[in-house]
Protein backbone atom coordinates (compact mmCIF):
# COMPACT_ATOMS: atom_id res chain seq x y z
CA UNK A 1 0.00 0.00 0.00
CA UNK A 2 1.33 3.38 -0.97
CA UNK A 3 1.40 6.21 1.51
CA UNK A 4 -0.47 9.24 0.29
CA UNK A 5 -1.16 12.81 1.34
CA UNK A 6 -4.31 14.74 0.49
CA UNK A 7 -3.87 18.46 -0.16
CA UNK A 8 -6.98 20.64 -0.20
CA UNK A 9 -5.28 23.94 -1.05
CA UNK A 10 -4.83 24.73 -4.74
CA UNK A 11 -1.97 27.09 -3.85
CA UNK A 12 -0.10 24.39 -1.91
CA UNK A 13 -0.77 21.76 -4.58
CA UNK A 14 0.53 24.12 -7.27
CA UNK A 15 3.71 24.81 -5.28
CA UNK A 16 4.31 21.07 -4.84
CA UNK A 17 3.77 20.43 -8.55
CA UNK A 18 6.24 23.20 -9.42
CA UNK A 19 8.79 21.44 -7.20
CA UNK A 20 8.37 18.25 -9.21
CA UNK A 21 5.94 16.26 -7.07
CA UNK A 22 3.28 14.48 -9.10
CA UNK A 23 -0.42 14.39 -8.40
CA UNK A 24 -1.66 10.79 -8.30
CA UNK A 25 -5.33 11.67 -8.40
CA UNK A 26 -7.73 14.58 -8.14
CA UNK A 27 -11.08 13.99 -6.47
CA UNK A 28 -13.91 16.16 -5.24
CA UNK A 29 -13.26 17.26 -1.68
CA UNK A 30 -15.39 15.57 0.94
CA UNK A 31 -14.66 18.39 3.40
CA UNK A 32 -15.38 21.45 1.28
CA UNK A 33 -18.16 21.12 -1.27
CA UNK A 34 -17.13 22.37 -4.71
CA UNK A 35 -13.39 22.12 -4.04
CA UNK A 36 -10.88 19.54 -5.21
CA UNK A 37 -8.64 17.24 -3.20
CA UNK A 38 -5.19 16.69 -4.71
CA UNK A 39 -3.65 13.34 -3.78
CA UNK A 40 0.13 13.06 -3.76
CA UNK A 41 2.32 10.04 -3.04
CA UNK A 42 4.53 10.52 0.00
CA UNK A 43 7.98 10.36 -1.56
CA UNK A 44 11.35 11.23 -0.04
CA UNK A 45 11.47 14.97 0.49
CA UNK A 46 7.71 15.50 0.28
CA UNK A 47 7.21 16.28 3.96
CA UNK A 48 10.11 18.75 4.00
CA UNK A 49 8.85 20.48 0.86
CA UNK A 50 5.36 20.73 2.35
CA UNK A 51 6.78 22.18 5.57
CA UNK A 52 8.74 24.80 3.59
CA UNK A 53 5.65 25.77 1.60
CA UNK A 54 3.58 26.20 4.77
CA UNK A 55 6.28 28.43 6.28
CA UNK A 56 6.14 30.72 3.23
CA UNK A 57 2.35 31.07 3.29
Kinemage of the C-alpha trace (Angstrom):
@kinemage 1
@onewidth
@group {chain A} dominant
@subgroup {mainchain}
@vectorlist {calphas} color= white
{ca unk a 1} P 0.000 0.000 0.000
{ca unk a 2} L 1.330 3.378 -0.968
{ca unk a 3} L 1.397 6.211 1.505
{ca unk a 4} L -0.470 9.242 0.286
{ca unk a 5} L -1.162 12.808 1.335
{ca unk a 6} L -4.313 14.738 0.489
{ca unk a 7} L -3.874 18.456 -0.161
{ca unk a 8} L -6.982 20.638 -0.202
{ca unk a 9} L -5.284 23.936 -1.047
{ca unk a 10} L -4.828 24.727 -4.736
{ca unk a 11} L -1.972 27.091 -3.851
{ca unk a 12} L -0.097 24.391 -1.913
{ca unk a 13} L -0.770 21.757 -4.581
{ca unk a 14} L 0.526 24.124 -7.270
{ca unk a 15} L 3.707 24.806 -5.284
{ca unk a 16} L 4.310 21.070 -4.842
{ca unk a 17} L 3.767 20.426 -8.551
{ca unk a 18} L 6.235 23.195 -9.422
{ca unk a 19} L 8.791 21.443 -7.199
{ca unk a 20} L 8.367 18.245 -9.209
{ca unk a 21} L 5.938 16.260 -7.071
{ca unk a 22} L 3.278 14.478 -9.101
{ca unk a 23} L -0.425 14.390 -8.398
{ca unk a 24} L -1.658 10.794 -8.299
{ca unk a 25} L -5.328 11.667 -8.397
{ca unk a 26} L -7.729 14.580 -8.138
{ca unk a 27} L -11.080 13.989 -6.466
{ca unk a 28} L -13.915 16.162 -5.245
{ca unk a 29} L -13.255 17.256 -1.679
{ca unk a 30} L -15.392 15.566 0.940
{ca unk a 31} L -14.661 18.387 3.399
{ca unk a 32} L -15.380 21.450 1.279
{ca unk a 33} L -18.164 21.122 -1.270
{ca unk a 34} L -17.133 22.368 -4.706
{ca unk a 35} L -13.388 22.116 -4.039
{ca unk a 36} L -10.882 19.542 -5.212
{ca unk a 37} L -8.640 17.244 -3.201
{ca unk a 38} L -5.186 16.689 -4.706
{ca unk a 39} L -3.654 13.342 -3.784
{ca unk a 40} L 0.134 13.055 -3.759
{ca unk a 41} L 2.317 10.043 -3.043
{ca unk a 42} L 4.534 10.516 -0.002
{ca unk a 43} L 7.977 10.355 -1.561
{ca unk a 44} L 11.348 11.231 -0.044
{ca unk a 45} L 11.472 14.967 0.493
{ca unk a 46} L 7.710 15.503 0.277
{ca unk a 47} L 7.208 16.284 3.965
{ca unk a 48} L 10.109 18.751 4.005
{ca unk a 49} L 8.846 20.478 0.856
{ca unk a 50} L 5.355 20.735 2.350
{ca unk a 51} L 6.779 22.178 5.565
{ca unk a 52} L 8.742 24.797 3.586
{ca unk a 53} L 5.649 25.770 1.597
{ca unk a 54} L 3.584 26.202 4.771
{ca unk a 55} L 6.279 28.431 6.282
{ca unk a 56} L 6.144 30.723 3.233
{ca unk a 57} L 2.350 31.070 3.291
